[in-house]
Amino acid sequence: MLKNRSLAILVVFTLVAALIGGSTLAVLTSSASTVANNFSAGTLVVVAGEQNIEVGNYANMAPGDTIPGTFSVTNNGTLPLRYTVEAVTSGDLFAGSTPAVVSHSVYSDGDYILSPGDVETIAFDVHLPLIAENGYQAALGQLYFIVSAEQYTGEPPPVGTGTVSGFVVDATSGQGIHGAMINFRSGTSTDGPIIGTASTGPDGAYSLQLAEGSYTGEILAAGYVTGYLTAVSVANTETGNQNGVLTAAIGDEQYRIVLTWGANPSDLDSHLTGPAVEGGRFHVFYANRTYTYNGVTYAALDYDDTSSYGPETTTIYLYVSEGDVYRYSVHDYSNRYATNSTAMANSGASVQVYRGDSLVGTYNVPQQDGTLWTVFEIQGSTINAINGMTYQSNPYYVQ
């Protein structure tokens, strides 16, 4: 009996020891709370002011007129914002083949951010092209602007839209053409849907916001043959010097050759050789700009450019003999002494050929090394492409 009691005590003692060793059942606790704070969402409120146009300028627009105006954009909210502007038009004045064109300063000035309470003034103009047709007499149109805003967080704007800009110039003078209209279409299309339209200012400059991508611009201006330019829109970037060149119509038997290129090399030269009346061959280039015999001009370098982009324009005014060969070449004067050069191949050089009132050929520089690009030969009414690249250090030796 005594033996059994001792065993029971031993068992109880062992259990108590186990409880003490665990040490998790006797924990003291306490708690406290902070003072409550109030939170509220900020506001984003953008306000577009009334359009301000000089009284009397709404009516009686004539082809070539530009009506300027302004309106304000105000941030009446409590958060910074980024905004865009869209022109909305209706009515016959803004429809048809040569409509009035609206442009505004938000197209080319970059990222538009307004802090709370700030106000910005947006300039715009309405231009009726010089080539507006008779059907626009007494036409009416309406214009208003939509200002769209989003909260500015310091991040760049969403990818998708960029600005293309450049100049439209006369092929024989290099001067800007005022009032030219440029219809942009996607890719290389010249007759597809028009994506956007720009109009040139007094100095021939244009600017237009387009979705990211490649475009062909159809250029229309009174007194000129329809021309084309290519443009690339890069998201969130203004890409300039996307230029166009127009030529007036020439005689049905005359040829006009227009060279354009990019920023580098700075100086590409046009060279035209052909049969001379007195025998041998003439050579028209920067050092001998006109071939004349007995007071009659047969060919001439109409315009010479030495500071990038072009144009360089050469015209065959009168045939010496239709059976003989006229050869047109482009020489990289900037790199004339090079013996291994791809500068001209990477220049984006392009040659357009006009006959009468039509564009009859376009030639792009081959992706080959060389400083002399022999572009084509003309024999009678036929243009034969050559597109060969070689090297020539002396411009006088171009044949």
GULUM-186517 format. One line per 10 residues: number of its first residue (from 1); their letters; for each residue x, y, z of N, C-alpha, C. Coordinates in steps of 0.2 Angstrom, whole numbers, plus 5000, padded with zeros to 4 digits. Example, Ala and Ser with C-alpha at 12.3 -4.5 7.8 and 13.67 -1.06 7.14 Angstrom:
2
1 = as = 5066 4972 5039 5062 4978 5039 5066 4984 5039  5064 4989 5035 5068 4995 5036 5064 5000 5039
This chain:
399
1 = mlknrslail = 5004 4994 5000 5000 5000 5000 5004 5006 5000  5009 5006 5004 5014 5012 5004 5018 5013 4998  5019 5007 4995 5023 5007 4988 5018 5011 4983  5012 5009 4983 5008 5012 4978 5007 5020 4979  5007 5023 4985 5006 5030 4986 5012 5033 4984  5018 5030 4985 5024 5034 4983 5024 5034 4975  5022 5030 4972 5021 5030 4964 5017 5035 4962  5011 5036 4965 5007 5042 4963 5010 5048 4964  5013 5050 4970 5016 5056 4971 5022 5057 4966  5025 5052 4964 5030 5053 4959 5027 5055 4952
11 = vvftlvaali = 5022 5052 4950 5018 5054 4944 5016 5061 4944  5013 5063 4949 5010 5070 4950 5016 5075 4950  5022 5074 4953 5027 5079 4953 5030 5079 4945  5030 5074 4942 5033 5074 4935 5028 5078 4930  5022 5078 4931 5017 5082 4927 5018 5089 4929  5019 5091 4935 5020 5098 4937 5026 5101 4934  5031 5097 4934 5038 5099 4931 5037 5101 4923  5033 5097 4920 5032 5098 4913 5028 5104 4912  5023 5106 4916 5019 5112 4915 5024 5118 4916  5028 5118 4921 5033 5124 4922 5038 5125 4916
21 = ggstlavlts = 5040 5119 4914 5045 5119 4908 5042 5123 4902  5036 5122 4900 5033 5125 4894 5033 5132 4894  5031 5136 4899 5031 5143 4901 5027 5147 4896  5022 5145 4892 5018 5148 4888 5011 5150 4890  5009 5148 4896 5002 5149 4898 5001 5155 4902  5006 5158 4904 5006 5164 4909 5009 5170 4906  5005 5173 4901 5008 5179 4898 5004 5185 4899  5007 5191 4901 5003 5197 4903 5003 5201 4897  4997 5205 4895 4996 5208 4889 4994 5215 4891  4995 5220 4886 4992 5227 4886 4992 5230 4879
31 = sastvannfs = 4987 5235 4878 4987 5238 4871 4985 5245 4872  4987 5249 4866 4986 5256 4866 4984 5258 4859  4981 5263 4857 4979 5266 4850 4981 5273 4849  4983 5274 4842 4985 5281 4841 4979 5285 4840  4980 5292 4840 4974 5297 4838 4972 5296 4831  4966 5296 4830 4963 5295 4823 4965 5301 4818  4967 5300 4812 4968 5305 4807 4963 5304 4801  4961 5310 4798 4956 5310 4793 4960 5310 4786  4958 5307 4781 4960 5306 4775 4955 5308 4770  4957 5312 4764 4952 5313 4759 4956 5313 4752
41 = agtlvvvage = 4952 5311 4747 4955 5310 4740 4955 5317 4737  4961 5319 4733 4962 5325 4730 4957 5326 4724  4957 5331 4721 4952 5333 4715 4956 5334 4709  4953 5332 4704 4956 5334 4697 4951 5337 4693  4952 5344 4692 4947 5348 4689 4950 5352 4684  4949 5351 4677 4952 5355 4672 4947 5359 4669  4948 5366 4668 4943 5370 4665 4946 5374 4658  4942 5373 4653 4944 5376 4647 4940 5383 4646  4944 5388 4645 4941 5395 4644 4938 5396 4637  4935 5402 4636 4931 5403 4630 4937 5404 4625
51 = qnievgnyan = 4935 5403 4618 4940 5405 4613 4940 5412 4612  4945 5415 4611 4946 5422 4610 4949 5424 4603  4944 5426 4598 4946 5428 4591 4944 5435 4590  4948 5439 4587 4946 5446 4585 4940 5446 4582  4935 5451 4584 4929 5452 4582 4929 5453 4574  4925 5450 4570 4925 5452 4563 4929 5447 4559  4933 5442 4562 4937 5438 4559 4934 5431 4557  4928 5430 4560 4925 5424 4559 4922 5423 4552  4920 5428 4549 4917 5428 4542 4922 5430 4537  4920 5429 4531 4923 5432 4525 4930 5429 4524
61 = mapgdtipgt = 4932 5423 4526 4938 5420 4525 4940 5419 4517  4945 5421 4515 4947 5420 4508 4953 5415 4508  4954 5411 4502 4959 5406 4502 4966 5409 4504  4969 5406 4508 4976 5409 4510 4975 5412 4517  4969 5414 4519 4968 5417 4526 4970 5412 4532  4973 5415 4537 4974 5412 4543 4971 5416 4549  4966 5413 4553 4963 5417 4558 4966 5414 4565  4969 5418 4568 4972 5416 4575 4967 5417 4581  4968 5413 4586 4964 5414 4592 4968 5410 4598  4965 5411 4604 4968 5408 4610 4962 5406 4614
71 = fsvtnngtlp = 4964 5401 4619 4959 5400 4624 4964 5397 4630  4961 5397 4636 4965 5396 4642 4963 5389 4645  4968 5386 4648 4967 5380 4652 4969 5381 4659  4964 5379 4664 4965 5380 4671 4965 5374 4675  4969 5373 4680 4969 5368 4684 4965 5370 4691  4959 5369 4691 4955 5371 4697 4954 5365 4703  4958 5360 4702 4958 5355 4707 4964 5356 4712  4965 5350 4715 4970 5351 4721 4976 5346 4719  4976 5343 4713 4982 5338 4711 4985 5341 4705  4991 5340 4703 4994 5342 4697 4991 5337 4692
81 = lrytveavts = 4991 5340 4685 4988 5336 4680 4992 5337 4674  4991 5332 4669 4994 5332 4662 4988 5332 4658  4988 5336 4652 4982 5337 4648 4984 5337 4641  4979 5335 4637 4980 5335 4629 4974 5339 4627  4975 5342 4621 4969 5346 4617 4968 5343 4611  4961 5342 4609 4959 5340 4603 4954 5345 4600  4955 5346 4594 4951 5351 4590 4945 5347 4587  4939 5349 4588 4933 5346 4585 4930 5351 4580  4929 5349 4574 4926 5353 4569 4920 5350 4566  4915 5354 4563 4910 5351 4559 4908 5357 4554
91 = gdlfagstpa = 4904 5355 4549 4901 5360 4544 4905 5359 4538  4903 5362 4532 4906 5361 4526 4913 5365 4525  4914 5370 4529 4921 5373 4529 4926 5368 4531  4925 5363 4535 4930 5359 4537 4929 5352 4534  4926 5352 4528 4925 5345 4525 4927 5346 4518  4927 5340 4514 4929 5341 4507 4936 5339 4506  4938 5341 4500 4945 5339 4497 4950 5344 4500  4949 5351 4500 4954 5356 4503 4950 5360 4508  4949 5357 4514 4945 5360 4519 4950 5365 4523  4947 5369 4527 4950 5373 4532 4954 5369 4537
101 = vvshsvysdg = 4960 5371 4539 4964 5366 4544 4965 5370 4550  4964 5366 4556 4965 5369 4563 4972 5367 4565  4976 5371 4568 4982 5369 4572 4982 5373 4578  4985 5370 4583 4986 5373 4590 4993 5371 4593  4995 5375 4598 5002 5375 4600 5003 5369 4604  4998 5365 4606 4999 5359 4610 5003 5354 4606  5002 5354 4599 5005 5349 4595 5012 5348 4595  5016 5354 4597 5023 5353 4596 5027 5355 4602  5024 5357 4608 5028 5360 4613 5030 5355 4619  5028 5349 4618 5030 5344 4623 5025 5342 4628
111 = dyilspgdve = 5026 5341 4634 5022 5338 4639 5019 5344 4643  5012 5343 4643 5008 5349 4646 5006 5347 4653  5009 5350 4658 5008 5349 4665 5006 5355 4668  5000 5355 4672 4998 5361 4676 4998 5359 4684  5000 5363 4688 5000 5363 4695 4993 5366 4697  4991 5364 4703 4984 5367 4705 4984 5374 4705  4979 5377 4702 4978 5384 4702 4982 5387 4696  4986 5384 4692 4989 5387 4686 4985 5387 4680  4987 5392 4676 4983 5394 4670 4988 5394 4664  4986 5391 4659 4990 5391 4652 4986 5394 4647
121 = tiafdvhlpl = 4989 5398 4642 4985 5400 4636 4987 5396 4630  4983 5393 4627 4984 5389 4621 4982 5393 4615  4987 5394 4610 4986 5397 4604 4984 5392 4598  4979 5395 4594 4977 5391 4589 4976 5395 4583  4975 5392 4577 4973 5396 4571 4969 5391 4566  4965 5395 4562 4961 5391 4557 4963 5394 4550  4966 5389 4546 4969 5391 4540 4965 5388 4534  4963 5393 4529 4959 5391 4523 4965 5390 4518  4966 5384 4515 4972 5383 4510 4971 5388 4504  4976 5390 4501 4976 5394 4495 4973 5390 4489
131 = iaengyqaal = 4973 5383 4490 4970 5379 4484 4963 5378 4486  4960 5381 4490 4953 5380 4492 4949 5381 4485  4944 5376 4484 4940 5376 4478 4934 5381 4478  4931 5382 4472 4926 5387 4472 4920 5385 4476  4919 5378 4478 4913 5376 4481 4914 5378 4489  4919 5381 4491 4920 5383 4498 4917 5390 4499  4915 5393 4494 4912 5400 4494 4906 5400 4499  4905 5404 4504 4900 5405 4509 4899 5399 4513  4904 5394 4513 4904 5388 4517 4904 5390 4525  4901 5386 4529 4901 5388 4536 4904 5382 4540
141 = gqlyfivsae = 4907 5383 4546 4910 5378 4550 4910 5380 4557  4910 5375 4561 4910 5376 4568 4916 5372 4571  4919 5376 4577 4925 5373 4580 4925 5374 4587  4926 5368 4591 4927 5369 4598 4933 5364 4600  4936 5365 4606 4941 5361 4608 4939 5356 4614  4942 5350 4615 4941 5346 4621 4948 5346 4624  4948 5347 4631 4954 5347 4635 4953 5341 4639  4957 5336 4639 4957 5330 4643 4963 5330 4647  4961 5328 4654 4967 5328 4659 4967 5322 4663  4973 5320 4665 4974 5315 4669 4979 5317 4675
151 = qytgepppvg = 4979 5313 4681 4983 5315 4686 4990 5314 4684  4995 5319 4686 5002 5319 4684 5005 5316 4690  5009 5310 4689 5012 5307 4694 5020 5307 4693  5022 5311 4688 5029 5311 4687 5032 5306 4682  5028 5301 4680 5029 5297 4675 5028 5300 4668  5032 5297 4663 5031 5300 4656 5024 5298 4654  5022 5302 4649 5015 5300 4646 5015 5293 4643  5009 5290 4642 5008 5284 4639 5011 5284 4632  5014 5278 4630 5017 5278 4624 5012 5277 4618  5013 5281 4613 5008 5280 4607 5008 5286 4603
161 = tgtvsgfvvd = 5009 5292 4605 5009 5298 4601 5015 5302 4600  5017 5304 4595 5022 5309 4594 5021 5314 4589  5026 5319 4588 5024 5324 4583 5029 5324 4578  5027 5325 4572 5031 5326 4566 5031 5333 4563  5037 5335 4561 5037 5342 4559 5042 5343 4554  5042 5349 4550 5047 5350 4545 5045 5356 4541  5048 5356 4535 5046 5362 4530 5044 5359 4523  5040 5363 4520 5039 5362 4513 5042 5368 4509  5047 5366 4504 5050 5371 4501 5050 5371 4493  5051 5376 4490 5051 5377 4482 5057 5373 4480
171 = atsgqgihga = 5057 5369 4475 5063 5365 4472 5068 5370 4469  5066 5375 4466 5071 5379 4462 5073 5385 4466  5070 5387 4472 5073 5393 4476 5075 5391 4483  5072 5385 4486 5073 5383 4493 5069 5387 4498  5065 5391 4495 5061 5395 4500 5055 5391 4502  5052 5393 4508 5047 5389 4511 5040 5391 4507  5036 5386 4507 5029 5388 4503 5024 5388 4508  5020 5394 4508 5015 5396 4513 5009 5393 4511  5005 5390 4515 4998 5387 4513 4998 5381 4510  5003 5377 4510 5003 5370 4507 4999 5366 4512
181 = minfrsgtst = 4995 5361 4510 4992 5356 4514 4995 5349 4513  4996 5346 4519 4999 5339 4519 4994 5334 4522  4992 5329 4518 4987 5324 4520 4992 5318 4521  4992 5316 4528 4996 5310 4530 4991 5304 4530  4995 5298 4527 4992 5292 4526 4997 5287 4529  4994 5281 4532 4998 5276 4535 5003 5273 4530  5009 5271 4532 5013 5267 4528 5015 5271 4522  5015 5267 4516 5017 5270 4510 5011 5272 4505  5005 5271 4508 4999 5273 4504 4999 5280 4502  4997 5281 4496 4996 5288 4493 4988 5289 4492
191 = dgpiigtast = 4984 5284 4493 4977 5285 4491 4972 5282 4497  4975 5280 4502 4971 5277 4508 4968 5282 4512  4965 5280 4517 4962 5285 4522 4967 5290 4525  4964 5296 4525 4969 5302 4528 4968 5301 4535  4974 5301 4538 4975 5300 4546 4975 5307 4549  4978 5312 4546 4979 5318 4549 4981 5323 4543  4980 5330 4544 4981 5335 4539 4985 5341 4543  4990 5343 4540 4994 5349 4542 4994 5354 4537  4995 5360 4539 4995 5366 4534 5002 5370 4536  5005 5372 4531 5011 5376 4532 5010 5383 4533
201 = gpdgayslql = 5015 5386 4538 5014 5393 4539 5018 5397 4534  5019 5404 4536 5023 5408 4531 5030 5406 4529  5033 5402 4534 5040 5400 4532 5040 5393 4529  5034 5390 4528 5034 5384 4525 5034 5378 4530  5034 5380 4537 5034 5375 4542 5028 5372 4544  5028 5366 4546 5022 5362 4548 5023 5358 4554  5018 5356 4558 5019 5352 4564 5012 5348 4565  5012 5342 4566 5006 5338 4567 5008 5332 4572  5003 5331 4576 5003 5325 4581 5000 5319 4578  5004 5314 4578 5002 5307 4575 5003 5302 4579
211 = aegsytgeil = 4999 5296 4579 5001 5290 4582 5007 5287 4580  5011 5284 4584 5017 5281 4582 5017 5277 4576  5022 5278 4571 5022 5274 4565 5025 5278 4560  5024 5275 4554 5027 5278 4547 5021 5280 4543  5023 5286 4540 5017 5289 4536 5020 5292 4529  5015 5292 4524 5017 5296 4518 5012 5302 4518  5016 5308 4517 5012 5314 4516 5011 5317 4509  5005 5318 4507 5003 5320 4500 5003 5328 4501  5007 5331 4497 5008 5339 4498 5004 5342 4492  5000 5346 4494 4996 5350 4489 4997 5358 4490
221 = aagyvtgylt = 4998 5361 4484 4999 5369 4485 4997 5371 4478  4994 5377 4478 4992 5381 4472 4998 5382 4467  4998 5380 4461 5003 5382 4456 5009 5376 4456  5008 5371 4460 5013 5366 4461 5011 5359 4459  5015 5355 4456 5014 5348 4455 5013 5344 4462  5008 5340 4463 5008 5336 4469 5014 5333 4471  5016 5333 4477 5022 5330 4479 5021 5326 4485  5026 5322 4488 5025 5318 4493 5032 5318 4498  5030 5317 4504 5036 5316 4509 5034 5310 4513  5040 5307 4516 5039 5302 4521 5040 5305 4528
231 = avsvantetg = 5037 5302 4533 5037 5304 4540 5037 5298 4545  5040 5299 4550 5040 5294 4556 5038 5297 4562  5033 5295 4565 5031 5298 4572 5034 5293 4577  5038 5296 4582 5040 5292 4588 5037 5294 4594  5035 5290 4598 5031 5291 4604 5034 5296 4609  5030 5301 4611 5033 5306 4616 5038 5310 4614  5039 5311 4607 5045 5314 4604 5043 5318 4598  5046 5324 4597 5045 5328 4591 5051 5326 4586  5049 5324 4580 5054 5322 4575 5054 5327 4570  5059 5331 4569 5059 5337 4564 5063 5335 4558
241 = nqngvltaai = 5063 5340 4554 5066 5340 4547 5064 5334 4543  5057 5333 4543 5054 5328 4539 5051 5332 4533  5055 5334 4529 5053 5340 4524 5050 5337 4517  5047 5342 4514 5045 5340 4507 5047 5346 4502  5047 5344 4496 5049 5349 4491 5044 5348 4485  5042 5354 4483 5037 5355 4477 5040 5358 4471  5038 5356 4465 5040 5360 4459 5034 5362 4455  5035 5368 4452 5030 5370 4448 5030 5366 4441  5024 5365 4438 5024 5361 4432 5029 5364 4427  5032 5360 4423 5037 5361 4418 5034 5359 4411
251 = gdeqyrivlt = 5038 5360 4406 5036 5358 4399 5035 5350 4398  5031 5348 4394 5030 5341 4393 5036 5337 4391  5041 5341 4388 5047 5337 4386 5053 5339 4390  5052 5342 4396 5057 5344 4401 5057 5339 4407  5063 5338 4410 5064 5334 4416 5067 5339 4421  5064 5338 4427 5067 5341 4433 5068 5336 4438  5075 5336 4441 5077 5331 4445 5079 5334 4452  5076 5331 4457 5076 5334 4464 5079 5329 4469  5085 5331 4472 5088 5327 4477 5087 5330 4484  5085 5325 4488 5085 5327 4495 5088 5322 4499
261 = wganpsdlds = 5090 5323 4506 5094 5318 4510 5093 5321 4517  5097 5317 4522 5096 5319 4529 5101 5324 4531  5103 5323 4538 5107 5328 4541 5115 5327 4539  5116 5321 4537 5123 5319 4536 5123 5314 4530  5128 5315 4525 5133 5321 4525 5130 5328 4524  5134 5333 4525 5131 5340 4525 5130 5342 4517  5135 5339 4513 5135 5341 4506 5135 5335 4501  5129 5334 4498 5129 5330 4492 5128 5334 4486  5131 5332 4481 5130 5336 4474 5127 5333 4469  5123 5336 4465 5120 5334 4459 5125 5335 4453
271 = hltgpavegg = 5125 5330 4449 5129 5330 4443 5125 5327 4437  5124 5331 4431 5121 5329 4425 5126 5330 4419  5127 5325 4416 5131 5325 4410 5126 5323 4404  5128 5326 4398 5124 5325 4392 5127 5327 4386  5124 5326 4380 5127 5328 4374 5127 5336 4373  5133 5338 4371 5134 5345 4369 5132 5347 4362  5130 5353 4361 5128 5354 4354 5134 5355 4349  5140 5357 4352 5146 5358 4349 5150 5352 4349  5148 5346 4351 5151 5340 4351 5154 5338 4358  5155 5332 4360 5157 5330 4366 5151 5330 4371
281 = rfhvfyanrt = 5153 5331 4378 5147 5331 4383 5148 5337 4387  5142 5339 4389 5142 5345 4394 5142 5341 4401  5144 5345 4406 5144 5343 4413 5141 5349 4418  5135 5348 4420 5132 5353 4424 5132 5351 4432  5136 5355 4436 5136 5354 4443 5138 5360 4446  5140 5360 4453 5140 5366 4456 5146 5371 4453  5151 5368 4450 5156 5373 4447 5154 5375 4440  5149 5372 4437 5147 5374 4430 5139 5373 4430  5136 5378 4433 5129 5377 4435 5124 5377 4429  5126 5380 4423 5122 5380 4417 5125 5378 4411
291 = ytyngvtyaa = 5122 5374 4407 5125 5373 4400 5120 5377 4395  5124 5382 4392 5120 5387 4387 5125 5387 4381  5121 5387 4375 5124 5387 4369 5120 5392 4364  5124 5397 4362 5121 5403 4358 5115 5406 4361  5116 5407 4368 5111 5410 4372 5105 5406 4374  5105 5400 4372 5100 5395 4374 5102 5391 4379  5098 5390 4385 5099 5386 4390 5097 5379 4389  5101 5374 4389 5099 5367 4388 5098 5363 4395  5102 5365 4400 5102 5362 4406 5104 5366 4412  5102 5365 4418 5105 5370 4423 5104 5367 4430
301 = ldyddtssyg = 5108 5368 4434 5108 5367 4442 5104 5373 4444  5097 5372 4446 5093 5377 4448 5094 5379 4455  5096 5374 4459 5097 5376 4466 5102 5371 4469  5107 5374 4473 5112 5370 4476 5112 5371 4483  5112 5365 4487 5112 5366 4494 5118 5362 4497  5122 5366 4502 5128 5363 4505 5127 5362 4512  5121 5362 4515 5121 5362 4522 5115 5357 4525  5115 5351 4521 5111 5346 4523 5104 5346 4521  5100 5341 4520 5093 5340 4518 5091 5342 4511  5095 5346 4508 5093 5348 4501 5087 5354 4501
311 = petttiylyv = 5084 5355 4495 5085 5351 4489 5091 5353 4485  5093 5349 4481 5097 5351 4475 5093 5349 4469  5092 5354 4464 5087 5353 4459 5091 5355 4452  5090 5350 4448 5093 5351 4441 5088 5350 4436  5088 5354 4430 5082 5353 4425 5085 5353 4418  5083 5348 4414 5084 5348 4407 5079 5352 4404  5081 5358 4401 5076 5362 4398 5075 5361 4391  5080 5358 4387 5079 5357 4380 5084 5352 4378  5081 5347 4374 5085 5341 4372 5090 5344 4366  5096 5341 4367 5101 5342 4361 5099 5337 4356
321 = segdvyrysv = 5099 5331 4358 5097 5325 4354 5093 5320 4358  5087 5318 4356 5084 5313 4360 5087 5306 4359  5091 5305 4355 5094 5299 4354 5100 5298 4358  5103 5303 4361 5109 5303 4365 5107 5302 4373  5112 5300 4377 5111 5298 4383 5113 5304 4388  5108 5305 4393 5109 5310 4398 5110 5306 4405  5115 5307 4409 5117 5303 4415 5116 5308 4421  5113 5305 4426 5112 5309 4432 5116 5305 4438  5120 5309 4442 5124 5305 4447 5123 5310 4453  5125 5307 4459 5125 5311 4465 5132 5309 4468
331 = hdysnryatn = 5136 5315 4470 5143 5314 4473 5143 5316 4480  5146 5312 4484 5147 5314 4491 5153 5318 4492  5152 5325 4491 5157 5330 4492 5160 5330 4499  5156 5329 4504 5159 5329 4511 5164 5324 4512  5163 5318 4509 5168 5312 4510 5171 5310 4504  5173 5315 4499 5175 5314 4493 5182 5310 4493  5186 5311 4498 5193 5308 4498 5193 5301 4502  5187 5299 4504 5186 5293 4507 5187 5287 4502  5190 5281 4505 5191 5275 4501 5187 5270 4503  5183 5271 4509 5179 5266 4512 5174 5270 4516
341 = stamansgas = 5168 5271 4513 5163 5275 4516 5156 5273 4515  5152 5273 4520 5145 5271 4519 5140 5277 4521  5144 5283 4521 5140 5289 4523 5134 5291 4519  5135 5290 4512 5130 5292 4508 5124 5286 4508  5127 5280 4509 5122 5275 4509 5117 5276 4515  5120 5279 4521 5116 5280 4527 5112 5287 4527  5113 5290 4521 5110 5297 4522 5103 5298 4521  5100 5293 4518 5093 5293 4517 5091 5297 4510  5096 5298 4506 5096 5301 4500 5090 5298 4495  5087 5303 4492 5081 5301 4488 5081 5306 4482
351 = vqvyrgdslv = 5080 5303 4476 5079 5307 4470 5073 5306 4467  5069 5312 4465 5063 5312 4462 5063 5315 4455  5060 5312 4450 5061 5315 4444 5054 5317 4441  5053 5323 4439 5047 5325 4436 5047 5327 4429  5042 5326 4425 5041 5327 4418 5035 5330 4417  5035 5336 4414 5028 5340 4413 5025 5342 4420  5019 5339 4421 5016 5340 4428 5015 5334 4432  5020 5329 4431 5019 5323 4434 5026 5321 4437  5025 5317 4443 5031 5314 4446 5032 5307 4442  5037 5306 4439 5038 5300 4434 5043 5295 4437
361 = gtynvpqqdg = 5047 5296 4443 5051 5291 4445 5054 5294 4452  5055 5289 4457 5058 5290 4463 5064 5285 4464  5070 5287 4466 5075 5283 4467 5079 5284 4474  5080 5278 4477 5083 5279 4484 5090 5276 4484  5094 5279 4488 5101 5277 4488 5102 5270 4490  5106 5266 4486 5108 5259 4488 5111 5258 4494  5110 5253 4498 5114 5252 4504 5121 5248 4502  5125 5252 4499 5132 5250 4497 5137 5256 4499  5143 5254 4500 5148 5259 4501 5150 5262 4494  5152 5269 4495 5154 5272 4489 5153 5280 4490
371 = tlwtvfeiqg = 5156 5284 4486 5155 5291 4486 5152 5294 4480  5151 5290 4475 5148 5292 4469 5142 5287 4467  5136 5290 4467 5130 5286 4466 5127 5288 4459  5128 5283 4454 5126 5284 4447 5118 5282 4447  5114 5286 4447 5107 5285 4448 5103 5282 4442  5103 5286 4436 5100 5284 4430 5102 5287 4424  5100 5284 4419 5101 5288 4412 5094 5289 4409  5094 5294 4405 5088 5296 4401 5090 5296 4394  5086 5292 4390 5087 5292 4383 5080 5292 4379  5079 5298 4376 5072 5300 4374 5067 5300 4379
381 = stinaingmt = 5062 5297 4379 5057 5297 4384 5058 5291 4389  5063 5288 4389 5064 5282 4394 5070 5283 4399  5068 5282 4405 5073 5282 4411 5075 5275 4413  5081 5274 4412 5084 5268 4414 5088 5268 4421  5086 5265 4426 5089 5265 4432 5096 5261 4432  5101 5264 4435 5107 5261 4436 5108 5259 4443  5108 5264 4448 5109 5263 4455 5115 5260 4457  5121 5262 4454 5127 5259 4455 5131 5264 4460  5135 5261 4464 5140 5265 4469 5147 5263 4467  5151 5269 4467 5158 5268 4466 5161 5274 4470
391 = yqsnpyyvq = 5168 5274 4469 5172 5280 4472 5174 5285 4467  5174 5291 4469 5177 5296 4465 5179 5302 4470  5185 5304 4469 5188 5309 4474 5187 5316 4470  5187 5316 4464 5187 5323 4460 5181 5324 4457  5177 5329 4459 5170 5330 4456 5170 5332 4449  5176 5334 4446 5176 5336 4439 5177 5330 4435  5178 5324 4438 5179 5318 4434 5172 5314 4433  5167 5317 4436 5161 5313 4436 5158 5313 4429  5156 5307 4426 5154 5307 4419 5147 5304 4419
